[in-house]
Amino acid sequence: MPLNIRSEEVNRLADKLASLARVSKTEAVRLALANELERRDRMVPLAERLRPLLDEIAAVPRTGLEADKAFYDGLNDA
């Protein structure tokens, strides 16, 4: 089924990519779509990317101290 895109911006972007890649506009659109799908397949979910950081934070022992205004003011009394 043919793809009919009626967007001047998309047309301009397809022309630019086609010119840079020295391919037809159709090939430029195919290339862009294939690259985007490949990029999304390689994406690591946010929760998975954050897991090492969250584990590191969880490993810090709790002091039992309350982080109130006096605590933060005391940090500046160096």
C-alpha positions in Angstrom: 0.0 0.0 0.0 1.5 3.4 -0.9 2.4 5.9 1.7 1.2 9.4 1.0 2.6 12.0 3.4 1.3 15.6 3.1 3.6 17.4 5.4 6.0 20.1 4.1 8.4 19.5 7.0 8.5 15.7 6.4 9.0 16.4 2.7 11.9 18.8 3.5 13.5 16.4 5.9 13.2 13.5 3.4 14.7 15.7 0.7 17.6 16.7 2.9 18.3 13.1 4.0 18.1 11.9 0.4 20.5 14.5 -0.7 23.0 13.8 2.1 22.8 10.0 1.6 22.7 10.4 -2.2 19.6 8.1 -2.4 16.0 8.6 -3.6 13.5 10.2 -1.3 11.8 6.8 -0.9 15.0 5.2 0.1 15.7 8.0 2.6 12.3 7.5 4.2 13.0 3.7 4.4 16.4 4.3 5.8 15.1 6.7 8.5 12.3 4.4 9.5 14.6 1.4 9.7 17.1 3.3 11.7 14.4 4.5 14.2 13.1 1.0 14.6 16.5 -0.4 15.2 17.3 2.4 17.7 14.1 1.6 19.6 14.9 -2.1 19.6 18.2 -1.3 21.3 16.7 1.0 23.9 17.1 -0.1 27.5 14.0 0.7 29.6 14.4 3.5 32.1 13.8 1.2 35.1 16.6 -1.1 33.9 19.0 1.9 33.4 18.2 3.3 36.9 18.5 0.0 38.7 22.3 0.2 39.4 21.9 3.7 40.8 18.9 2.8 43.0 20.8 -0.3 44.3 23.8 2.0 45.2 21.5 4.4 47.0 19.8 1.6 48.8 23.2 0.2 50.0 24.0 3.4 51.9 23.4 2.8 55.6 20.7 4.8 57.2 22.0 7.2 60.0 18.7 7.7 61.7 19.3 11.5 61.5 16.5 13.7 60.4 17.4 15.9 57.4 15.6 19.0 58.7 16.5 22.7 58.3 19.0 22.6 61.1 20.8 19.7 59.4 21.1 21.5 56.1 22.1 24.8 57.8 24.9 22.8 59.6 26.3 21.7 56.2 27.2 25.3 55.5 29.0 25.9 58.8 32.3 24.6 57.5 
